[in-house]
Amino acid sequence: MTSTFLRSFVLGCWLISSSLFAAAQRFRAIVPYVNEGGKLIVSLKVNGQQGRFLLDTGAPCCVSHEFASRIGVKAGEMRTGEDSNGRAVQTSLVSLDSLQLGAVTFRNIQAMQWEKGNPTAQLIDGILGYNLLRMGIVKWDTRQRQFIFTTLTEGLGLDPSRALPLLPNDYVPMVAVRLGKSDTDTVMFDSGAEGFYEMSNRQRERLTQSRSTARILATADGTLSMGASGIEGVTTKHRILIPQMEIARFRFADVATTTTDGTSSRLGSMLFNYGDVAIDFPRRAFYFLPHPLQKEPLKVYQPEWEVVPTVTADGTIVAGIVWNAKLPIHQGDRIVEINGQRCERIDFAKAVSTPPFVLSGKKTEIVFIPKGSTEERRLTIHCK
């Protein structure tokens, strides 16, 4: 298993209007995408300038401050929204004269501009988000590594037996998935999130009350993810095993999830490992089209490290969360070496695009310094 420095670098969700959208009534744009650590990225042009944009159904269209300056866009009014960790953020509204995706050009697109120096700009120039995508049908063709954005259903291979209705929401795609025989969860399909399934704490509380078959594997206080407002604060998290989960009549088994403080549970880009996804926004339908020859239920258990390192804003690495309470290391203890590689201080901005370390295999050795001490201690941690 490979683990990057932050389990989930999710860019957040603002509510913005799509009223400035203007394009031909019938169109089909097909572009290749690359998968970089669970982030699906396309190349497109904004105001004639080439840029790298994340495909993200969980966020509006966005541009970095640096890219906005390059294309001559000036910041407009400020907007307040909520990031992926449920914290308030402020950002400015901009208008993009043109956005060209493949052979199709869209006009007068609203977008949010990140603040100057946002480390996300080290990786991408912006986000292709829901306020544009909801105007048509989107499909991720995972075998061809192509992203399709169109108003035409022909040739998409949409199977009604693999469809779920989109639940009422003016912005992001929300669907109901089945957990076990009788439980359900309302989830956002967030193509910008790296994982398979993240359960909200609200849903965990409901499952606890309903005597669900879901089982809590571990509970700990810590931090795992970054939202638009920065690294989340320390909160209580639960690692949960769900024996069976059903998405669009396809059954998954042994789904491991870590709870999130976001407003809703999420399905992420790891779903693309098992099939294509299409969302027909005008007709309010979500499709999961599993790859052929996969036996159901498909086991998708993801092992977890006993200690999950997290990079802080000042460039140090700490134990973001410690799932095994029997270990001598505690949440917040500084980590200075991982698998023989010293990592006493790193460039936080560079770490966004180039993870400073990789955890692989079933065990690795770390060196840590307990809080209030200067003594280095060596520890072997396991992934299970």
C-alpha positions in Angstrom: 0.0 0.0 0.0 1.2 3.5 -0.8 0.4 6.5 1.3 1.0 10.1 0.4 1.7 12.8 3.0 -1.9 13.8 3.3 -4.6 11.2 3.1 -7.0 13.5 1.3 -6.1 16.8 -0.3 -9.6 17.9 -1.1 -10.1 21.3 -2.5 -13.5 22.2 -1.0 -17.0 23.1 -2.1 -18.4 26.6 -2.6 -21.8 27.3 -3.9 -21.7 29.6 -6.9 -24.1 30.4 -9.7 -23.8 28.9 -13.1 -26.1 31.6 -14.7 -23.2 32.9 -16.8 -22.8 29.6 -18.7 -23.2 29.9 -22.4 -22.4 27.2 -25.0 -23.9 25.5 -28.0 -27.0 23.5 -27.1 -25.4 20.3 -28.6 -21.8 19.5 -28.0 -19.4 16.6 -27.3 -15.9 17.3 -25.9 -13.5 14.3 -25.5 -10.1 14.8 -23.9 -7.5 12.5 -22.4 -6.8 12.6 -18.6 -3.9 11.6 -16.5 -4.3 10.0 -13.0 -1.8 11.5 -10.6 -2.2 9.9 -7.2 -5.9 9.6 -7.5 -6.3 13.1 -9.0 -7.7 13.1 -12.6 -6.2 16.0 -14.5 -6.9 17.3 -18.0 -5.3 19.9 -20.2 -7.6 22.8 -21.4 -7.3 26.4 -22.4 -8.7 29.4 -20.6 -8.7 32.7 -22.4 -6.3 31.0 -24.9 -3.8 29.9 -22.3 -3.0 26.3 -21.6 -3.6 25.0 -18.1 -3.7 21.8 -16.0 -7.1 21.4 -14.4 -8.5 18.9 -11.9 -11.8 17.1 -12.7 -13.8 17.7 -9.6 -17.5 17.2 -9.2 -17.3 18.2 -5.5 -16.1 21.8 -6.2 -16.9 24.7 -8.5 -14.6 25.9 -11.3 -11.5 27.5 -9.8 -8.3 29.1 -10.9 -5.1 29.8 -9.0 -4.1 33.4 -8.3 -1.0 32.8 -10.5 -2.9 31.4 -13.5 -5.5 34.2 -13.2 -2.7 36.8 -13.4 -1.3 35.0 -16.4 -4.6 35.1 -18.4 -5.4 38.7 -17.3 -8.3 38.0 -15.0 -9.0 40.4 -12.1 -10.6 39.3 -8.9 -14.1 40.3 -8.2 -16.4 40.1 -5.2 -15.6 38.0 -2.2 -17.6 34.8 -1.5 -17.8 32.7 1.7 -18.2 29.0 1.5 -17.3 25.7 3.2 -14.3 23.5 2.6 -14.2 19.7 2.6 -13.6 19.7 6.3 -16.7 21.8 7.1 -14.7 25.0 7.8 -15.6 28.5 6.5 -13.4 29.9 3.7 -13.4 33.1 1.7 -12.4 33.5 -1.9 -13.0 35.9 -4.8 -15.2 35.4 -7.8 -13.8 35.8 -11.3 -15.3 35.5 -14.8 -13.5 33.5 -17.5 -14.2 34.8 -21.1 -13.6 31.4 -22.6 -12.8 27.8 -21.6 -11.9 25.4 -24.3 -12.1 21.7 -23.6 -11.1 19.6 -26.6 -12.9 21.0 -29.6 -15.6 22.8 -27.6 -15.4 26.3 -26.3 -17.6 27.6 -23.4 -18.1 31.3 -22.7 -18.5 33.5 -19.6 -17.8 30.9 -17.0 -17.8 31.9 -13.3 -14.9 30.6 -11.2 -13.4 31.1 -7.8 -9.8 32.4 -7.5 -7.6 30.9 -4.8 -5.5 33.2 -2.7 -2.0 34.0 -3.7 0.6 31.4 -2.7 -2.0 28.6 -2.3 0.2 25.4 -2.4 -2.3 23.7 -4.7 -1.0 25.9 -7.5 2.2 23.8 -7.4 0.2 20.9 -8.8 -2.6 22.4 -10.9 -3.8 25.7 -12.5 -7.4 25.2 -11.5 -10.5 23.0 -11.3 -13.1 22.0 -13.9 -16.0 21.9 -11.5 -19.7 21.3 -11.0 -21.1 24.7 -12.1 -20.0 23.9 -15.7 -20.2 20.1 -15.6 -23.8 20.0 -14.4 -24.9 21.5 -17.8 -24.5 18.2 -19.6 -23.4 14.6 -19.3 -20.0 13.6 -18.0 -18.3 10.2 -18.4 -15.0 8.9 -17.3 -13.9 6.2 -19.8 -11.3 4.5 -17.5 -9.9 2.0 -20.0 -9.3 4.6 -22.7 -8.3 7.2 -20.1 -10.7 9.7 -21.6 -13.1 12.3 -20.2 -16.3 13.0 -22.1 -18.5 16.0 -21.6 -21.5 16.1 -23.8 -25.2 16.8 -24.3 -25.6 13.6 -26.4 -26.3 10.2 -25.0 -25.4 8.3 -28.2 -22.3 6.2 -27.9 -21.9 6.5 -24.1 -22.9 2.9 -23.3 -25.2 4.0 -20.5 -26.9 0.9 -18.9 -30.2 1.8 -17.2 -29.8 -1.3 -14.9 -26.7 0.4 -13.5 -28.3 3.8 -12.8 -29.1 5.6 -9.6 -31.3 8.7 -9.4 -29.5 11.9 -8.4 -30.9 13.2 -5.2 -32.1 16.8 -4.9 -29.1 19.1 -4.8 -28.5 22.3 -6.9 -24.8 21.8 -7.1 -23.1 18.5 -6.4 -24.1 14.9 -7.5 -25.7 13.1 -4.5 -26.8 9.5 -4.6 -28.0 6.9 -2.1 -25.9 3.8 -1.6 -26.8 0.7 0.3 -24.7 -0.5 3.3 -25.5 -4.1 4.2 -29.1 -5.3 3.9 -31.1 -2.4 5.3 -28.8 0.7 5.9 -28.3 3.5 3.3 -26.0 6.5 3.1 -26.5 9.6 1.1 -23.1 10.3 -0.5 -21.6 12.9 -2.8 -19.7 11.6 -5.8 -16.6 13.7 -5.4 -14.2 12.9 -8.3 -11.6 15.2 -6.7 -11.3 13.0 -3.6 -8.7 10.3 -3.7 -10.4 7.5 -1.7 -13.1 5.0 -2.3 -15.6 5.9 0.4 -15.4 8.3 3.3 -18.2 8.1 5.8 -19.4 11.3 7.5 -19.6 11.3 11.3 -23.3 12.0 11.0 -23.8 8.8 9.1 -21.7 6.9 11.7 -23.9 8.1 14.4 -27.0 6.9 12.5 -25.4 3.5 12.0 -24.6 3.2 15.7 -28.3 3.8 16.5 -29.6 1.3 13.9 -27.6 -1.7 15.0 -25.7 -1.9 11.7 -23.4 -4.7 10.6 -20.7 -2.1 10.2 -17.9 -2.6 12.7 -15.6 0.0 14.3 -12.0 -1.2 13.9 -10.3 1.7 15.8 -11.0 5.1 17.2 -8.4 7.9 17.6 -8.0 11.7 17.7 -6.0 13.2 14.9 -5.8 14.9 11.5 -5.6 13.3 8.1 -6.7 15.8 5.4 -6.4 19.3 4.0 -9.2 21.4 2.8 -9.3 24.8 1.1 -8.8 26.5 4.5 -5.7 24.5 5.4 -5.0 21.3 7.4 -8.0 20.2 9.4 -7.9 20.5 13.2 -7.6 17.5 15.5 -10.9 15.6 15.7 -12.0 12.2 16.8 -12.0 9.7 13.9 -13.2 6.2 13.5 -11.9 3.5 11.2 -14.9 1.4 10.1 -15.3 -1.9 8.2 -18.5 -2.3 6.2 -19.1 -6.0 5.2 -21.1 -5.1 2.1 -21.9 -2.0 0.1 -24.0 -1.7 -3.0 -23.5 1.0 -5.7 -25.9 1.0 -8.7 -26.7 -2.7 -8.1 -23.0 -3.7 -7.9 -21.9 -5.2 -4.7 -18.6 -4.5 -2.9 -17.3 -6.3 0.1 -15.0 -5.4 3.1 -15.1 -1.7 2.5 -12.8 0.1 5.0 -13.5 3.8 5.7 -12.3 6.6 7.9 -14.9 9.0 9.1 -14.8 12.6 8.0 -16.2 15.8 9.5 -17.4 17.0 6.2 -21.1 17.7 5.7 -21.7 14.5 3.8 -20.2 11.1 3.0 -18.2 10.8 -0.2 -17.4 8.4 -3.0 -14.1 9.2 -4.5 -11.9 8.5 -7.5 -10.9 5.0 -6.4 -14.2 3.9 -7.8 -12.7 4.4 -11.2 -10.4 1.4 -10.4 -13.5 -0.9 -10.8 -15.5 0.7 -13.6 -16.6 3.7 -15.6 -18.7 6.5 -14.1 -21.2 8.7 -15.9 -23.5 11.4 -14.6 -26.4 12.7 -16.7 -27.2 15.9 -14.9 -30.1 17.0 -17.1 -31.9 13.7 -16.7 -30.8 13.3 -13.0 -29.0 10.0 -13.3 -25.8 8.5 -12.0 -24.2 5.4 -13.6 -21.6 3.0 -12.3 -20.6 0.8 -15.2 -18.4 -2.0 -13.7 -15.5 -3.4 -15.7 -16.4 -6.8 -17.2 -15.5 -10.2 -15.6 -15.5 -8.8 -12.0 -17.0 -11.2 -9.5 -19.5 -9.9 -6.9 -19.1 -9.1 -4.2 -15.8 -7.5 -5.1 -13.5 -7.2 -2.1 -11.9 -3.7 -1.8 -10.4 -3.8 1.6 -7.6 -1.2 2.0 -5.1 -1.8 4.8 -4.1 1.1 7.0 -0.9 2.2 8.7 -0.9 2.1 12.5 0.6 5.6 12.4 -0.3 8.0 9.6 2.3 10.8 9.1 1.1 14.3 8.3 3.0 17.4 7.0 2.3 20.5 9.0 2.3 24.1 7.6 5.8 24.8 9.1 7.3 21.9 7.2 7.6 19.3 10.0 6.2 15.8 9.8 4.1 14.6 12.8 2.0 11.6 13.7 -1.3 12.8 12.2 -3.2 9.9 13.8 -2.2 6.8 15.8 -4.6 4.0 15.4 -2.8 1.6 17.7 -3.0 3.0 21.2 -0.5 0.4 22.5 2.4 2.1 20.5 4.7 4.5 22.4 4.1 7.2 19.8 1.3 9.7 20.2 -0.7 12.1 18.0 1.4 15.2 17.3 4.8 13.6 18.0 7.4 14.7 15.5 8.7 12.2 12.9 12.2 12.8 11.7 13.0 9.6 9.7 10.9 7.3 7.6 12.3 4.0 6.2 15.9 5.3 6.6 15.2 8.7 5.0 15.7 11.8 7.2 12.7 14.2 6.9 13.3 16.8 9.7 11.9 19.7 7.7 10.5 19.9 4.2 9.1 22.5 1.8 5.3 22.3 2.4 4.4 23.9 -1.0 6.6 21.4 -2.9 5.2 18.5 -0.9 1.8 19.2 -2.4 3.0 18.2 -5.8 5.8 15.8 -4.8 5.1 13.7 -1.7 8.3 13.8 0.5 8.0 10.2 1.5 6.3 6.9 0.5 5.1 4.2 2.9 5.0 0.8 1.2 4.9 -2.8 2.0 3.5 -4.2 5.3 5.9 -2.6 7.7 8.4 0.2 7.9 10.6 1.9 10.4 10.3 5.4 11.7 12.2 7.6 14.1 10.2 10.0 16.2 10.7 12.5 19.0 8.0 12.5 21.7 6.4 15.8 22.7 8.5 17.6 25.4 11.6 15.5 24.6 14.7 15.8 22.5 15.4 12.0 22.4 14.9 10.2 19.2 13.2 6.9 19.4 13.0 4.1 16.7 9.7 2.3 16.0 8.5 -0.3 13.5 4.9 0.3 12.3 2.7 -2.0 10.4 0.1 -1.7 7.7 -2.9 -4.0 8.3 
